[in-house]
């Protein structure tokens, strides 16, 4: 066989193709395989023609074409397909070879697979990859976890292909996350925060379009201005662009022709479910998931719109001032979203014994990925200054930012209720903030109820924590007669 390859990739859908081209462009020779041979052949004879690629018709051929330790990255659909590829691969691997899963895999599956693959004598890396097609080709955000011994071999390749940030553009958005499923868990939280960011932006859009009656041209200008300040981010940038696009067929604004039903691939739901398991209040991603679910019930909403009444959604106050208040509400809510995401990461790290570096996690998302934003530098600074920071809202920068924004934030949320414009993510972000900042919540009554009907016991304010008590409420209650 000709010269051995540095890297192998299985799965040549769009993400796989683009990642393969990215790896090759950094001076690597790449072997590629796809279950449908014609897909591989079309790639090798098309986009990869004249480049350092070796097309392989079998998994065995792919493995034989790789240098030791072999590095084989799977870009296949999460779930049983990953197990099937691993089973197909392992007969042709040798001890120390590395299998990489670059898909949107559920972290617990990566926990299991890492243990199974290591028990067979190989190394495994569950690597979150974010940035879509363009990111995969030009520089994604990468979140590698799994077998620690795999990282020295993967680091040169992964950090070369990852997005770069920093003053000199030389800091890769790729660093080792932690063992077993840590990389895929961090990717899941990234996706959950993405759900929240997108929902918050949509609610700001709704307030400006329905509440103020702004045209799409005016919305373009608003988002263009927002993208020059605290909200500077990829999602704000593409939202600006969307308002400028015309339908080639009708000449109408494209955004107004898109049906208002949102899809989802499940990572936001995973984050919400796991937050419940951990007992942490990741309320914003949960509301974002529910908002997509409500949007999908289009036919029901159309019927309900003919029967259910509400107020006229037109704001009568100062337009320019309200636009600024919506911006501040969006920024404050965004801070809460990220605060909740990092609280969940901290709880998961304790639960699974992952030594996560939260400042590094923020920088992994600084470039290349969907939630990339200048704002993430502030998160990195907060955790660098206080590695054990229990909540971003307690960092001086974020505490001050929310304090400055909260009057505007409360005004926007109250006006949304008065105007009948649904802003569930804005609502829940503010409710979380108000709950978190209160020394005492009404859960004393809730726990009293639990003890009354189920003898679940309670702790007392006048006794040390950890001591539990039960009251015979029926015996001591006031006679209702």
C-alpha positions in Angstrom: 0.0 0.0 0.0 1.1 3.6 -0.6 2.0 6.0 2.3 0.0 5.4 5.5 -2.6 7.9 6.6 -2.6 10.1 9.7 -6.3 10.1 10.3 -9.3 8.0 9.4 -12.9 9.2 9.1 -16.1 7.1 8.8 -19.3 8.8 7.6 -19.3 11.2 4.7 -22.4 13.2 5.2 -21.9 17.0 5.1 -20.3 17.3 8.6 -18.0 14.3 7.9 -16.9 15.6 4.5 -16.1 19.0 5.8 -14.2 17.8 8.8 -12.2 15.5 6.6 -11.3 18.4 4.3 -10.4 20.5 7.4 -8.1 17.7 8.7 -6.4 17.2 5.3 -5.9 21.0 4.9 -3.7 21.0 8.0 -1.1 18.7 6.4 -2.6 15.3 7.2 -3.2 12.4 4.9 -6.8 11.2 5.5 -8.4 7.8 4.9 -12.2 7.9 4.4 -15.0 5.3 4.4 -18.7 5.4 4.0 -21.2 2.6 4.2 -22.5 3.5 0.8 -19.4 3.1 -1.4 -20.7 5.5 -4.0 -20.8 8.4 -1.5 -17.1 7.8 -0.7 -16.2 7.6 -4.4 -18.2 10.8 -5.2 -16.3 12.6 -2.5 -12.8 11.3 -3.5 -13.5 12.2 -7.1 -15.2 15.5 -6.3 -14.4 17.8 -3.4 -11.3 15.7 -2.4 -9.9 15.3 -5.8 -6.2 16.1 -6.0 -5.9 16.2 -2.2 -4.2 13.8 0.3 -7.1 11.4 0.6 -7.4 7.6 0.4 -10.8 6.2 -0.3 -11.6 2.9 1.4 -14.3 0.4 0.4 -14.2 -1.5 3.7 -13.5 -0.8 7.4 -10.7 -3.3 7.2 -9.1 -1.4 4.3 -9.5 1.8 6.3 -7.7 0.4 9.3 -4.9 -1.1 7.3 -4.3 2.3 5.7 -3.6 4.1 9.1 -0.5 4.8 11.0 -0.3 3.5 14.6 -1.8 4.5 16.9 -4.7 4.5 14.6 -7.1 7.5 15.0 -10.5 6.7 13.5 -13.3 9.3 13.8 -16.9 8.3 13.4 -19.3 10.9 12.1 -22.5 8.8 12.1 -25.9 9.1 13.6 -26.0 8.9 17.3 -27.4 5.7 18.8 -27.2 2.1 17.7 -25.2 3.1 14.6 -22.3 4.1 16.7 -22.2 0.7 18.5 -22.4 -1.0 15.2 -19.4 0.8 13.8 -17.4 0.2 16.9 -18.2 -3.5 16.6 -17.1 -3.5 13.0 -13.9 -1.6 13.8 -12.4 -3.4 16.7 -11.4 -6.7 14.9 -9.0 -4.6 12.8 -7.5 -2.5 15.6 -4.5 -3.0 17.9 -4.0 -2.0 21.6 -3.6 1.8 21.9 -5.6 2.6 18.8 -8.2 5.4 19.2 -11.9 5.5 18.3 -13.5 8.9 18.2 -17.2 9.7 18.2 -17.8 13.2 16.8 -21.6 12.9 16.8 -24.3 14.4 19.1 -24.2 11.4 21.4 -26.0 11.1 24.7 -23.2 11.3 27.4 -24.2 8.1 29.2 -23.7 6.1 26.0 -20.2 7.6 25.8 -19.6 6.7 29.5 -20.5 3.1 28.7 -18.6 2.9 25.4 -15.4 4.4 26.9 -15.4 1.6 29.5 -16.1 -1.1 27.0 -13.5 0.1 24.4 -10.9 0.5 27.1 -11.6 -3.0 28.4 -10.8 -4.3 24.9 -7.4 -2.6 25.0 -8.3 0.4 22.9 -8.8 4.2 23.6 -12.0 6.1 23.1 -12.8 9.8 22.8 -16.4 11.2 22.9 -15.8 14.6 21.2 -18.5 17.2 20.9 -18.2 19.2 17.7 -20.1 22.4 17.2 -20.3 25.0 14.4 -22.4 23.4 11.7 -21.1 22.8 8.1 -19.1 26.0 7.9 -17.5 25.4 11.3 -16.5 21.8 10.4 -14.7 23.0 7.3 -13.2 26.2 8.6 -12.8 25.7 12.3 -15.3 24.2 14.8 -15.5 24.3 18.5 -14.4 20.9 19.8 -15.0 19.3 23.2 -13.0 16.1 23.5 -13.3 13.8 26.4 -12.9 10.0 27.0 -9.7 8.1 27.6 -7.0 10.6 28.8 -4.3 8.7 27.1 -5.9 9.5 23.7 -5.5 13.2 24.1 -1.7 13.5 23.4 -2.3 11.8 20.1 -5.5 13.8 19.2 -4.3 17.2 20.5 -2.1 18.2 17.5 -4.8 17.4 15.0 -7.8 18.7 16.9 -6.2 22.0 18.0 -5.0 22.6 14.4 -8.5 22.2 12.9 -10.4 24.0 15.6 -11.5 27.7 15.5 -9.0 30.1 16.9 -9.6 33.2 19.1 -7.6 35.6 21.3 -5.8 38.8 20.5 -3.5 37.1 18.1 -6.0 34.5 16.8 -3.9 31.6 18.1 -5.9 30.2 21.0 -7.7 27.0 19.8 -11.4 26.5 20.8 -10.4 22.9 21.7 -9.1 21.6 25.0 -9.4 18.3 26.9 -12.6 18.4 28.9 -12.5 15.3 31.1 -12.9 11.5 31.2 -15.5 9.2 29.7 -18.7 11.2 28.8 -17.5 14.6 29.9 -17.0 15.9 26.4 -20.4 15.0 25.2 -22.0 16.3 28.3 -20.4 19.7 27.8 -21.6 19.7 24.2 -25.1 18.9 25.4 -25.0 21.9 27.8 -23.7 24.0 24.9 -26.7 22.9 22.8 -29.1 23.6 25.7 -27.7 27.1 26.1 -28.2 27.5 22.4 -31.8 26.6 22.8 -32.2 29.3 25.4 -30.3 31.9 23.4 -32.4 31.3 20.3 -35.7 31.5 22.3 -34.6 34.7 24.0 -33.8 36.3 20.7 -37.1 35.2 19.3 -38.9 36.8 22.2 -37.1 40.0 21.8 -38.1 39.9 18.1 -41.7 39.3 19.1 -41.7 42.3 21.4 -40.2 44.6 18.8 -42.3 43.3 15.9 -45.7 42.8 17.6 -45.3 45.3 20.5 -43.7 48.1 18.5 -44.7 47.2 15.0 -41.1 47.4 13.7 -40.6 46.5 10.0 -38.0 43.9 9.0 -35.8 46.7 7.7 -36.0 48.4 11.1 -35.3 45.1 12.9 -32.2 44.7 10.7 -30.9 48.0 11.9 -31.7 47.2 15.6 -29.9 43.8 15.5 -27.0 45.3 13.6 -26.6 47.9 16.4 -27.0 45.2 19.1 -24.2 43.2 17.5 -21.7 46.0 18.1 -22.1 45.9 21.9 -22.6 43.5 24.8 -24.7 41.2 22.7 -22.1 40.8 19.9 -22.5 37.1 18.9 -23.0 34.7 16.0 -26.7 34.3 16.7 -27.4 38.1 16.8 -25.3 38.4 13.6 -27.3 35.8 11.7 -30.6 37.2 13.1 -29.6 40.6 11.6 -28.9 38.9 8.3 -32.2 37.0 8.2 -34.1 40.2 8.2 -32.4 41.3 5.0 -33.2 38.3 2.9 -35.9 38.4 0.2 -37.6 35.4 -1.3 -36.3 35.0 -4.9 -39.8 33.9 -6.2 -42.0 36.5 -4.6 -39.7 39.3 -3.5 -41.3 39.2 0.0 -39.3 39.1 3.2 -38.2 35.4 3.6 -38.6 35.4 7.4 -42.3 36.2 7.1 -42.8 33.2 4.7 -41.3 30.7 7.1 -43.9 28.7 9.0 -43.8 29.3 12.7 -43.1 25.7 13.8 -39.7 24.9 15.2 -37.9 21.6 15.1 -35.6 20.0 17.7 -33.0 17.2 17.7 -33.3 16.3 21.4 -30.2 17.7 23.1 -32.1 20.5 24.8 -34.6 17.9 26.2 -31.6 15.9 27.4 -30.2 18.8 29.3 -33.6 19.6 30.9 -34.2 16.0 31.9 -30.7 15.6 33.4 -31.2 18.9 35.3 -34.2 17.4 36.9 -32.2 14.3 37.8 -29.5 16.4 39.4 -32.0 18.7 41.2 -30.7 21.9 39.5 -33.1 24.5 38.1 -32.1 24.8 34.4 -35.5 26.5 33.9 -34.6 28.5 30.8 -33.6 25.6 28.5 -36.7 23.8 29.7 -38.9 26.7 28.7 -37.1 26.9 25.4 -37.9 23.3 24.7 -41.5 23.8 25.7 -41.8 26.8 23.5 -40.7 24.7 20.5 -43.2 22.1 21.5 -46.0 24.7 21.5 -44.9 26.1 18.2 -45.2 22.6 16.7 -48.9 22.5 17.6 -49.7 24.9 14.8 -53.1 23.6 13.8 -54.3 23.7 17.4 -53.1 27.3 17.8 -54.8 28.4 14.6 -58.1 27.0 16.0 -57.5 28.5 19.4 -56.7 31.9 17.9 -60.3 32.1 16.6 -61.8 31.4 20.1 -59.5 32.8 22.8 -59.2 36.5 23.4 -56.4 38.7 24.7 -55.3 42.4 24.7 -54.1 44.4 21.8 -50.3 43.8 21.5 -49.3 47.4 20.8 -47.0 49.3 23.0 -47.9 53.0 23.5 -44.7 54.3 25.1 -41.5 55.7 23.7 -40.2 53.4 20.8 -36.5 54.1 21.1 -36.5 53.7 24.9 -38.4 50.4 24.7 -36.0 49.0 22.1 -33.1 49.7 24.6 -35.2 48.1 27.4 -35.7 45.0 25.3 -31.9 44.9 24.6 -31.2 45.0 28.4 -33.8 42.4 29.1 -32.3 40.1 26.5 -28.8 40.6 28.0 -29.9 40.0 31.6 -31.8 36.9 30.6 -28.8 35.6 28.6 -26.6 36.0 31.7 -29.1 33.8 33.7 -29.1 31.2 30.9 -25.4 30.8 31.0 -25.4 30.9 34.8 -27.9 28.0 34.9 -25.8 26.1 32.3 -22.6 26.3 34.4 -24.5 25.4 37.6 -25.6 22.2 35.8 -22.1 21.5 34.6 -20.8 21.9 38.2 -23.4 19.5 39.5 -22.7 16.9 36.8 -18.9 17.2 37.5 -19.6 16.3 41.1 -22.0 13.5 40.2 -19.6 11.9 37.7 -16.3 12.8 39.2 -15.2 14.9 36.2 -12.5 17.5 36.9 -14.0 20.2 34.6 -12.3 23.5 34.1 -15.2 26.0 33.7 -13.1 28.8 32.3 -11.8 26.5 29.7 -15.3 25.4 28.9 -16.3 29.0 28.2 -13.4 29.4 25.9 -14.2 26.3 24.0 -17.4 28.1 23.0 -15.7 31.5 22.2 -15.3 30.7 18.5 -16.4 28.2 15.9 -19.7 27.2 17.6 -23.3 28.4 17.4 -23.2 30.2 20.8 -19.9 32.0 20.2 -20.0 35.5 21.7 -17.6 38.1 23.1 -19.6 37.7 26.3 -17.8 34.4 26.9 -14.6 36.2 27.6 -16.3 37.6 30.8 -17.2 34.1 31.9 -13.6 32.9 31.4 -12.4 35.9 33.5 -14.9 35.1 36.2 -13.9 31.5 36.6 -10.2 32.4 36.3 -10.6 34.8 39.2 -12.7 32.4 41.3 -12.5 28.8 40.1 -15.0 27.7 42.7 -17.6 30.3 41.8 -20.9 28.7 42.6 -23.0 30.9 40.3 -22.1 33.4 37.6 -24.6 35.8 39.0 -22.3 36.2 42.0 -19.3 37.4 39.9 -19.0 41.2 40.2 -19.2 41.8 36.5 -22.4 39.9 36.0 -24.0 41.0 39.3 -23.5 44.6 38.2 -24.7 44.0 34.7 -28.0 42.4 35.9 -28.5 45.1 38.5 -28.2 47.8 35.9 -30.5 46.0 33.5 -33.2 44.8 35.9 -35.5 47.8 35.8 -35.7 47.5 32.1 -36.0 43.7 32.3 -38.9 44.0 34.7 -40.6 46.6 32.5 -40.3 44.4 29.4 -41.7 41.3 31.2 -44.6 43.3 32.7 -45.4 44.9 29.4 -45.3 41.5 27.7 -48.0 40.3 30.1 -50.1 43.4 29.7 -49.8 43.2 25.9 -50.4 39.4 25.8 -47.1 38.6 24.0 -45.7 35.3 25.2 -42.1 35.6 26.5 -41.6 32.4 28.6 -37.8 32.5 28.6 -37.8 36.2 29.7 -40.3 35.3 32.5 -38.4 32.3 33.8 -35.0 34.0 33.7 -36.4 36.8 35.9 -38.2 34.4 38.2 -34.9 32.5 38.6 -33.0 35.7 39.4 -35.7 36.7 41.9 -35.7 33.3 43.5 -31.9 33.0 43.7 -31.5 36.4 45.3 -34.0 35.7 48.1 -32.9 34.4 51.5 -36.3 32.9 52.1 -38.7 31.2 49.7 -42.2 29.8 50.4 -40.9 26.3 50.4 -41.5 26.2 54.1 -45.2 26.0 53.4 -44.6 23.4 50.7 -42.6 21.2 53.1 -45.2 21.6 55.7 -47.8 20.3 53.2 -45.6 17.3 52.4 -45.2 16.5 56.1 -48.9 16.9 56.7 -50.1 14.4 54.1 -47.0 12.2 53.8 -44.9 12.5 57.0 -41.9 13.5 54.8 -40.4 15.5 57.8 -38.7 18.9 57.7 -35.8 20.9 59.1 -36.3 23.8 61.4 -35.0 27.4 61.3 -34.2 27.2 65.0 -32.3 23.9 64.9 -29.0 22.8 63.2 -29.2 21.7 59.5 -29.4 18.0 59.1 -31.9 17.4 62.0 -35.4 16.3 60.8 -38.7 16.7 62.5 -42.3 15.6 62.0 -45.5 17.2 63.3 -48.9 15.6 63.9 -50.6 18.4 62.0 -54.1 17.0 62.3 -53.9 16.7 66.1 -52.6 20.2 66.5 -54.7 22.0 63.8 -57.5 24.4 64.6 -60.9 22.6 64.6 -62.5 23.5 61.3 -65.9 23.1 62.7 
